[in-house]
């Protein structure tokens, strides 16, 4: 019965996902002259689109698994009328039990995974702007970093047209820019060989070079390079903080700041072991073995020399997201002593990040999506064993048991929250969902805000908790549901209108309350009262950010043992 309810819920969500196929009507063309050349884009429904603009040389051959090299070639007249390429993807499997199959099929819908033109030559930008924008418009810039567990994603999946049209209707036009960055083993390969070669965190370096491209080129599109706000969801949200913390907080380029504000939807600090950690080496060694490079004197060079399909299959042979190992990701940003000098939690606590105004928040039930695949966890002992072996090798079993004990074992507790004894897919589901959501998203957000307020008390921040999908069977207001509600505005209700209005105001003034409509509630700064804006489909209220305080205290006190 529970699986049937979940199937129904996910089927309805999949049906609501916007298709990405091109409309039948003819697209007009428009051109912009940049230092790279003349960029020819398309114009449709009051939005102009320029996609697939190269910002770096193709990371192939000797440039595979190396930092991006800035493109210096003259593009001449460049056709940017399509959707642009996608970097090689680490697709989710749809094999296994019903829950795995259902969620896998949902993630194969256009919103999450329909991408074309997968190629290593993928380091490109997509620019969208209101039709008729002139080069001297000096519009603020919203720089989007896509999510996808650092395993998949593409600017193709995120059409900013509806956001732009809604902003124009509120008198706040802006330029929407999205960056294509390497994911999976192409962008976040770990291992001591990678560290020694200076080839770590390549996806973050791609993002950074995309921000530099904006500084060099966005004025030609009518954007103001001094008014850039970086925005991301999930892995993209984690990337927003990583960009704030890159090089210990140095976010300048040619003497100018790369961005002035940040928005983080579901993700901030992820405590992580270094690139050459033990589990990191296991991932690297597995890829090397699958690529047939185990006997090579230089295994990293062997990976560079491998043909595309061999390397892709080898890189994707390790555990991925939305499987039994869940958010214990094989590929993610890790400290390398240079670009990412230390674990993000340490960088935040020591103030080694860009002190910019920020919005940060979560979905109420962040963990449900990631707890669908562990139906064998029927007892507390099973749950402790799972967390100990899959996630936190540095934590003792007693420590993990203490953490588990901070979450109630009652059937009425856990996530999806506030649903009583309902929605438990298996005996430990709601407890695990609550833990995963808190550790990766909700309580780590609070710990980050506490650190940020301590080291930069004068820098404003606003935080939220979304509850607009309350009542969705099994999932609740699940991780990623803000893409449907906020980014695409599938349901044009209060939640969608309010959040977009806050974001447009923030983009213009770095204050979400400055210029929002009268029917939108005042949003207090987090540091003033430790309150969250709790957003429902038809209204919002204020919620004190002190829930699950026992778990939060335990995580804060033991964070050194919780590095992934």
C-alpha positions as CSV (number, residue, x, y, z in Angstrom):
1,X,0.0,0.0,0.0
2,X,2.8,2.4,0.9
3,X,4.7,1.7,-2.3
4,X,1.5,2.2,-4.3
5,X,1.0,5.6,-2.6
6,X,4.6,6.6,-3.4
7,X,4.2,5.5,-7.0
8,X,1.1,7.6,-7.3
9,X,2.8,10.6,-5.7
10,X,5.9,10.4,-7.9
11,X,3.9,9.8,-11.1
12,X,2.0,13.0,-10.4
13,X,5.2,14.9,-9.9
14,X,6.7,13.4,-13.1
15,X,3.7,14.4,-15.0
16,X,4.1,18.0,-13.8
17,X,7.7,18.3,-15.0
18,X,8.2,20.7,-17.9
19,X,9.3,19.2,-21.1
20,X,12.5,20.6,-22.6
21,X,11.7,19.9,-26.3
22,X,11.8,23.0,-28.5
23,X,8.4,24.6,-29.4
24,X,7.1,24.2,-32.9
25,X,7.1,27.9,-33.7
26,X,10.1,29.5,-35.4
27,X,12.7,31.0,-33.2
28,X,14.1,34.4,-34.1
29,X,17.8,35.0,-33.9
30,X,19.7,37.7,-32.1
31,X,23.4,38.4,-31.8
32,X,25.8,39.9,-29.3
33,X,29.4,41.0,-30.1
34,X,31.9,40.0,-27.4
35,X,35.6,39.8,-27.1
36,X,35.3,36.1,-28.2
37,X,33.4,36.9,-31.4
38,X,29.8,37.4,-32.5
39,X,27.5,35.1,-30.4
40,X,24.2,34.3,-32.3
41,X,21.4,33.2,-30.0
42,X,17.6,32.6,-30.3
43,X,14.6,34.7,-29.1
44,X,11.3,33.1,-28.1
45,X,8.5,34.2,-25.8
46,X,10.2,37.4,-24.7
47,X,13.4,35.7,-23.7
48,X,16.7,35.6,-25.6
49,X,18.9,32.5,-25.2
50,X,22.6,32.0,-25.9
51,X,23.8,28.5,-25.1
52,X,27.0,26.4,-25.4
53,X,29.4,29.4,-25.4
54,X,32.9,27.9,-24.7
55,X,34.8,29.4,-21.7
56,X,37.6,26.8,-21.6
57,X,39.5,24.5,-24.0
58,X,38.1,21.0,-24.4
59,X,39.3,18.9,-21.4
60,X,40.2,15.9,-23.5
61,X,43.4,14.0,-24.2
62,X,46.2,15.5,-22.1
63,X,43.7,18.0,-20.7
64,X,41.4,15.3,-19.2
65,X,41.6,15.3,-15.4
66,X,43.4,18.6,-15.4
67,X,42.3,22.1,-14.3
68,X,40.4,24.1,-17.0
69,X,42.5,26.0,-19.5
70,X,40.9,29.4,-20.4
71,X,39.8,29.5,-24.1
72,X,41.6,32.1,-26.1
73,X,40.5,31.2,-29.6
74,X,38.5,33.5,-31.7
75,X,35.0,32.1,-32.1
76,X,34.2,34.2,-35.1
77,X,30.4,34.0,-35.6
78,X,29.3,31.4,-33.1
79,X,26.0,29.5,-33.3
80,X,24.5,29.6,-29.7
81,X,20.9,29.0,-30.7
82,X,20.7,25.4,-29.4
83,X,20.8,24.1,-25.8
84,X,24.5,23.5,-25.6
85,X,26.4,20.3,-24.7
86,X,26.3,18.2,-21.5
87,X,29.3,16.9,-19.6
88,X,29.5,13.1,-19.2
89,X,26.8,12.0,-16.8
90,X,26.7,9.4,-14.0
91,X,23.2,8.1,-14.5
92,X,21.1,6.6,-11.8
93,X,20.2,2.9,-12.0
94,X,16.5,2.0,-12.1
95,X,17.2,-1.6,-11.2
96,X,16.2,-3.1,-7.8
97,X,13.1,-3.0,-5.7
98,X,10.0,-1.0,-6.3
99,X,11.1,2.1,-4.5
100,X,14.4,2.2,-6.3
101,X,12.7,1.7,-9.6
102,X,10.1,4.4,-9.0
103,X,12.5,7.0,-7.9
104,X,14.9,6.1,-10.7
105,X,12.2,6.5,-13.3
106,X,11.3,9.9,-11.8
107,X,14.8,11.0,-12.1
108,X,14.8,10.0,-15.7
109,X,12.2,12.6,-16.4
110,X,13.3,15.7,-18.4
111,X,13.7,17.9,-15.3
112,X,16.4,15.7,-13.9
113,X,18.2,13.7,-16.6
114,X,17.1,14.3,-20.2
115,X,20.3,15.7,-21.6
116,X,21.7,15.5,-25.1
117,X,25.1,15.9,-26.7
118,X,27.2,14.4,-23.8
119,X,30.8,15.1,-24.5
120,X,34.0,15.9,-22.7
121,X,34.1,19.2,-24.7
122,X,31.5,20.6,-22.4
123,X,32.9,23.6,-20.6
124,X,30.4,26.2,-21.8
125,X,28.1,29.0,-20.6
126,X,24.4,29.6,-21.1
127,X,23.1,33.2,-21.0
128,X,19.4,34.1,-21.0
129,X,18.1,37.7,-20.9
130,X,14.8,39.6,-21.5
131,X,14.2,40.2,-25.1
132,X,15.5,43.6,-26.3
133,X,18.1,44.0,-23.6
134,X,20.8,46.5,-24.7
135,X,24.5,46.3,-24.0
136,X,24.3,49.3,-21.7
137,X,21.4,47.9,-19.6
138,X,23.7,47.0,-16.6
139,X,21.2,44.4,-15.3
140,X,22.0,42.3,-12.2
141,X,23.2,38.8,-12.9
142,X,21.9,35.6,-11.4
143,X,24.6,32.9,-11.8
144,X,23.1,29.4,-11.5
145,X,25.1,26.3,-10.4
146,X,23.1,23.2,-11.1
147,X,22.8,20.3,-8.6
148,X,22.9,16.5,-9.1
149,X,25.0,15.1,-6.3
150,X,28.2,16.1,-8.2
151,X,27.3,13.2,-10.5
152,X,25.0,14.6,-13.2
153,X,23.4,17.8,-14.4
154,X,23.6,20.3,-17.2
155,X,22.4,23.9,-18.0
156,X,20.1,22.1,-20.4
157,X,17.9,21.0,-17.5
158,X,17.4,24.6,-16.2
159,X,15.6,27.0,-18.5
160,X,15.5,30.4,-16.8
161,X,12.8,31.8,-19.1
162,X,9.9,31.7,-16.7
163,X,12.0,33.3,-14.0
164,X,13.0,36.1,-16.3
165,X,9.5,36.7,-17.4
166,X,8.2,36.8,-13.8
167,X,11.0,39.2,-12.9
168,X,10.2,41.5,-15.8
169,X,6.6,41.5,-14.7
170,X,7.7,42.8,-11.3
171,X,9.9,45.5,-12.8
172,X,13.2,43.6,-11.9
173,X,14.7,42.3,-15.1
174,X,18.0,40.4,-14.8
175,X,20.5,38.3,-16.8
176,X,20.4,34.5,-16.0
177,X,23.7,32.7,-16.5
178,X,24.4,29.0,-16.0
179,X,27.7,27.3,-16.0
180,X,28.5,23.8,-17.3
181,X,31.0,22.0,-15.1
182,X,32.5,18.5,-15.0
183,X,30.8,16.0,-12.7
184,X,31.4,12.5,-11.5
185,X,34.9,11.1,-12.0
186,X,35.6,13.7,-14.7
187,X,35.3,16.6,-12.3
188,X,35.8,15.2,-8.8
189,X,38.2,12.2,-9.0
190,X,39.8,11.6,-5.6
191,X,43.1,9.8,-4.7
192,X,46.7,10.5,-3.8
193,X,47.7,10.5,-7.4
194,X,45.1,13.1,-8.2
195,X,46.3,15.3,-5.3
196,X,49.9,15.0,-6.2
197,X,49.1,16.0,-9.8
198,X,47.1,19.1,-8.8
199,X,44.0,17.7,-10.4
200,X,41.5,17.8,-7.5
201,X,38.2,19.6,-7.4
202,X,38.1,20.2,-11.2
203,X,34.4,20.8,-11.2
204,X,34.8,23.7,-8.7
205,X,37.6,25.1,-10.8
206,X,35.3,25.0,-13.9
207,X,32.7,26.9,-11.9
208,X,35.2,29.5,-10.9
209,X,36.4,30.0,-14.5
210,X,32.7,30.4,-15.5
211,X,32.5,33.2,-12.9
212,X,35.6,34.8,-14.4
213,X,34.0,34.5,-17.9
214,X,31.1,36.5,-16.6
215,X,33.4,39.3,-15.4
216,X,35.0,39.4,-18.9
217,X,31.9,39.1,-21.0
218,X,28.6,39.7,-19.4
219,X,28.6,43.5,-20.0
220,X,28.2,42.8,-23.7
221,X,25.0,41.0,-22.9
222,X,23.7,43.9,-20.9
223,X,24.7,42.6,-17.5
224,X,26.5,44.3,-14.6
225,X,29.6,42.3,-13.5
226,X,29.6,44.1,-10.2
227,X,26.1,42.8,-9.4
228,X,26.5,39.0,-9.6
229,X,24.6,36.7,-7.2
230,X,25.5,33.1,-7.2
231,X,22.6,30.6,-6.7
232,X,22.5,26.8,-6.5
233,X,20.5,23.9,-5.4
234,X,21.7,20.7,-3.7
235,X,25.2,20.1,-5.0
236,X,24.9,23.5,-6.6
237,X,24.1,25.0,-3.2
238,X,27.1,23.2,-1.7
239,X,29.1,24.6,-4.6
240,X,27.9,28.1,-3.7
241,X,29.6,27.9,-0.3
242,X,32.6,26.2,-1.9
243,X,33.0,29.2,-4.2
244,X,32.8,31.4,-1.2
245,X,35.5,29.4,0.5
246,X,37.7,28.7,-2.6
247,X,41.3,29.7,-2.0
248,X,40.4,30.5,1.6
249,X,37.9,33.1,0.7
250,X,39.7,34.9,-2.1
251,X,36.9,35.7,-4.6
252,X,38.6,38.4,-6.6
253,X,39.6,38.4,-10.3
254,X,41.5,41.1,-11.9
255,X,41.0,43.2,-8.8
256,X,37.2,42.8,-8.8
257,X,34.9,40.7,-6.7
258,X,33.4,37.8,-8.7
259,X,30.1,38.0,-6.8
260,X,28.4,40.1,-4.2
261,X,25.7,37.8,-2.7
262,X,24.7,34.1,-2.5
263,X,21.6,31.9,-2.4
264,X,21.8,28.4,-1.2
265,X,18.9,26.0,-1.6
266,X,19.5,22.8,0.3
267,X,23.2,22.6,1.0
268,X,26.1,24.5,2.6
269,X,29.0,23.0,4.5
270,X,29.9,19.3,3.9
271,X,32.6,18.2,6.4
272,X,34.9,16.1,4.2
273,X,38.2,14.2,4.5
274,X,41.1,15.1,2.2
275,X,41.4,14.1,-1.4
276,X,43.8,11.3,-0.5
277,X,41.8,9.8,2.3
278,X,41.4,6.0,2.6
279,X,37.9,5.8,1.1
280,X,39.0,8.3,-1.6
281,X,41.8,6.0,-2.6
282,X,39.4,3.1,-2.8
283,X,37.4,5.0,-5.3
284,X,40.4,5.9,-7.4
285,X,41.8,2.3,-7.3
286,X,38.4,0.9,-8.4
287,X,38.3,3.3,-11.4
288,X,41.9,2.4,-12.3
289,X,41.1,-1.3,-12.1
290,X,37.9,-1.0,-14.2
291,X,39.8,1.1,-16.8
292,X,42.5,-1.6,-17.2
293,X,45.2,0.7,-15.7
294,X,46.2,-1.3,-12.6
295,X,49.4,-2.4,-14.2
296,X,50.4,1.0,-15.4
297,X,53.4,2.8,-13.9
298,X,51.4,6.0,-14.2
299,X,47.8,5.1,-13.5
300,X,46.6,8.7,-13.8
301,X,48.2,9.1,-17.2
302,X,46.6,5.8,-18.2
303,X,43.2,7.2,-17.3
304,X,43.9,10.2,-19.5
305,X,44.9,8.0,-22.4
306,X,41.9,5.7,-22.1
307,X,39.2,6.1,-24.8
308,X,36.1,7.9,-23.8
309,X,33.8,5.0,-23.2
310,X,36.4,3.1,-21.2
311,X,37.0,6.0,-18.9
312,X,33.3,6.8,-18.6
313,X,32.4,3.3,-17.7
314,X,35.3,3.0,-15.2
315,X,34.4,6.4,-13.6
316,X,30.8,5.2,-13.2
317,X,31.6,1.8,-11.7
318,X,31.7,3.1,-8.2
319,X,28.6,3.6,-6.0
320,X,26.3,6.5,-7.0
321,X,23.7,8.6,-5.3
322,X,20.2,7.3,-4.7
323,X,21.3,3.8,-4.0
324,X,22.0,1.9,-0.8
325,X,25.1,4.0,0.0
326,X,22.9,7.1,-0.4
327,X,24.6,10.4,0.2
328,X,27.9,8.8,1.1
329,X,29.1,10.0,-2.3
330,X,32.0,8.7,-4.3
331,X,32.6,12.0,-5.9
332,X,32.4,15.4,-4.1
333,X,34.5,18.4,-3.3
334,X,37.3,17.5,-0.8
335,X,40.1,19.5,0.8
336,X,43.2,19.6,-1.4
337,X,45.3,22.2,0.5
338,X,45.1,24.7,-2.3
339,X,41.8,25.5,-4.0
340,X,39.9,24.1,-1.1
341,X,42.4,24.6,1.8
342,X,40.5,22.7,4.5
343,X,37.2,21.0,5.3
344,X,34.3,23.4,4.6
345,X,33.2,23.3,8.3
346,X,36.7,24.4,9.4
347,X,36.8,27.1,6.7
348,X,33.4,28.4,7.9
349,X,34.3,28.4,11.5
350,X,37.6,30.2,10.9
351,X,36.0,32.8,8.6
352,X,37.9,31.7,5.5
353,X,35.2,32.4,3.1
354,X,33.7,35.4,1.3
355,X,31.6,37.4,3.8
356,X,28.6,38.2,1.5
357,X,24.9,38.6,2.2
358,X,23.2,35.2,1.8
359,X,19.9,33.4,1.7
360,X,20.1,29.7,2.8
361,X,17.4,27.2,3.5
362,X,16.0,23.7,3.2
363,X,13.0,21.5,2.4
364,X,11.4,20.2,5.5
365,X,12.0,16.5,4.6
366,X,15.4,16.6,2.9
367,X,16.3,13.1,3.9
368,X,13.3,11.0,2.6
369,X,14.6,10.8,-0.9
370,X,17.9,9.3,0.3
371,X,16.4,6.8,2.7
372,X,14.3,4.9,0.2
373,X,16.9,2.2,-0.5
374,X,17.7,0.7,2.9
375,X,14.7,-1.5,3.6
376,X,16.9,-4.0,5.4
377,X,17.3,-1.6,8.3
378,X,14.7,-2.9,10.8
379,X,16.3,-2.3,14.2
380,X,18.4,0.3,15.9
381,X,21.4,-2.0,15.7
382,X,21.0,-2.2,11.9
383,X,20.8,1.6,11.7
384,X,23.9,2.1,13.8
385,X,25.8,-0.5,11.7
386,X,24.7,1.2,8.5
387,X,25.7,4.7,9.6
388,X,29.0,3.4,11.0
389,X,30.1,1.4,8.0
390,X,28.7,3.5,5.1
391,X,29.3,7.1,6.3
392,X,31.6,7.8,9.2
393,X,34.7,5.6,9.5
394,X,36.2,8.0,12.0
395,X,33.3,7.7,14.4
396,X,33.2,4.9,16.9
397,X,30.2,2.6,17.0
398,X,29.3,4.1,20.4
399,X,29.4,7.6,19.0
400,X,27.1,6.6,16.2
401,X,24.7,5.0,18.7
402,X,24.7,8.2,20.7
403,X,23.8,10.1,17.6
404,X,21.0,7.7,16.7
405,X,19.6,8.0,20.3
406,X,19.1,11.7,19.8
407,X,16.4,10.8,17.3
408,X,13.2,9.2,18.7
409,X,12.5,5.6,17.9
410,X,8.7,6.2,18.0
411,X,6.7,5.4,14.9
412,X,5.2,8.9,15.1
413,X,8.6,10.6,14.9
414,X,11.0,11.2,12.1
415,X,10.7,12.4,8.5
416,X,8.4,13.1,6.8
417,X,7.8,15.1,9.9
418,X,4.5,15.8,11.6
419,X,2.8,12.8,9.9
420,X,2.2,10.6,13.0
421,X,2.5,6.8,12.5
422,X,2.0,7.2,8.7
423,X,4.5,7.2,5.9
424,X,7.1,4.7,7.2
425,X,8.3,2.7,4.2
426,X,10.2,0.3,6.5
427,X,10.8,0.1,10.3
428,X,13.8,2.5,10.4
429,X,12.8,4.7,7.4
430,X,11.6,7.8,9.2
431,X,14.5,7.8,11.6
432,X,17.1,7.4,8.9
433,X,15.4,10.1,6.8
434,X,15.5,12.5,9.6
435,X,19.2,11.8,10.3
436,X,20.3,12.1,6.7
437,X,18.3,15.3,6.1
438,X,19.8,16.9,9.2
439,X,23.4,15.8,8.7
440,X,23.7,16.8,5.1
441,X,21.3,19.7,5.0
442,X,19.0,21.1,7.7
443,X,21.1,21.0,10.9
444,X,24.4,21.6,9.0
445,X,22.8,24.8,7.7
446,X,22.1,25.9,11.3
447,X,25.7,25.1,12.3
448,X,27.0,27.1,9.4
449,X,24.8,30.1,10.2
450,X,26.0,29.9,13.8
451,X,29.6,30.0,12.6
452,X,28.9,32.7,10.1
453,X,27.2,34.9,12.7
454,X,30.1,34.5,15.1
455,X,32.9,35.4,12.7
456,X,31.0,37.9,10.6
457,X,28.2,39.3,12.8
458,X,27.5,42.3,10.5
459,X,26.9,40.3,7.4
460,X,23.2,39.7,6.9
461,X,21.6,36.3,6.3
462,X,18.1,35.0,5.9
463,X,17.0,31.4,6.3
464,X,13.9,29.4,5.5
465,X,12.2,26.0,5.8
466,X,9.9,24.9,3.0
467,X,6.8,22.9,3.9
468,X,4.7,23.5,0.8
469,X,4.5,19.7,-0.1
470,X,3.3,18.6,3.3
471,X,1.1,15.6,2.8
472,X,3.0,14.0,-0.1
473,X,3.1,10.3,0.8
474,X,6.4,8.9,2.0
475,X,8.4,11.9,0.7
476,X,6.8,15.0,2.3
477,X,8.5,18.2,1.2
478,X,11.4,16.3,-0.3
479,X,14.8,17.2,-1.5
480,X,14.7,18.8,-4.9
481,X,11.0,19.7,-4.7
482,X,12.1,23.4,-4.8
483,X,13.2,23.0,-8.4
484,X,9.6,22.3,-9.3
485,X,8.1,24.9,-7.0
486,X,10.6,27.7,-6.9
487,X,12.7,27.5,-10.1
488,X,9.9,26.4,-12.5
489,X,6.9,27.5,-10.5
490,X,4.9,24.4,-11.5
491,X,2.2,25.5,-9.1
492,X,1.7,29.3,-9.3
493,X,0.8,29.6,-5.7
494,X,1.8,31.8,-2.7
495,X,5.0,29.8,-2.1
496,X,6.2,30.1,-5.6
497,X,5.3,33.8,-5.9
498,X,6.7,34.7,-2.5
499,X,10.1,33.0,-2.9
500,X,10.6,34.3,-6.4
501,X,9.7,37.8,-5.2
502,X,12.2,37.5,-2.3
503,X,14.9,36.3,-4.6
504,X,14.3,39.1,-7.2
505,X,14.5,41.7,-4.4
506,X,17.7,40.1,-3.0
507,X,19.2,40.1,-6.5
508,X,18.7,43.8,-6.8
509,X,19.4,45.1,-3.3
510,X,20.8,42.2,-1.3
511,X,17.8,42.4,0.9
512,X,14.8,40.0,0.2
513,X,12.4,42.5,1.8
514,X,13.3,45.5,-0.2
515,X,10.7,45.9,-2.9
516,X,8.6,42.8,-2.4
517,X,4.8,43.1,-2.9
518,X,2.7,44.2,0.1
519,X,1.1,40.7,0.4
520,X,4.5,39.1,1.0
521,X,5.5,38.7,4.7
522,X,8.5,40.5,6.2
523,X,11.4,38.1,6.5
524,X,13.6,38.8,9.5
525,X,17.4,38.3,9.4
526,X,18.4,35.0,11.0
527,X,20.9,36.6,13.4
528,X,18.2,38.9,14.9
529,X,16.0,36.2,16.3
530,X,17.2,32.8,15.0
531,X,13.9,32.5,13.1
532,X,13.2,30.7,9.8
533,X,10.6,31.8,7.3
534,X,8.4,28.6,7.2
535,X,6.8,28.6,3.8
536,X,3.6,26.7,2.9
537,X,1.7,26.6,-0.4
538,X,-0.7,29.3,0.7
539,X,1.0,31.3,3.4
540,X,4.2,31.6,5.5
541,X,4.9,31.9,9.2
542,X,8.0,32.3,11.4
543,X,9.6,29.2,13.0
544,X,12.2,29.4,15.7
545,X,15.3,27.6,14.5
546,X,15.8,25.4,17.6
547,X,14.0,22.1,16.6
548,X,16.0,18.9,17.2
549,X,18.4,20.8,19.4
550,X,19.8,17.7,21.0
551,X,20.9,16.3,17.7
552,X,22.3,19.7,16.7
553,X,24.4,19.9,19.8
554,X,25.7,16.4,19.4
555,X,26.6,17.0,15.7
556,X,28.4,20.3,16.7
557,X,30.3,18.5,19.5
558,X,31.4,15.6,17.4
559,X,31.8,17.1,13.9
560,X,35.4,16.0,13.6
561,X,34.2,12.4,13.6
562,X,31.6,13.1,11.0
563,X,33.7,13.9,7.9
564,X,32.5,12.0,4.9
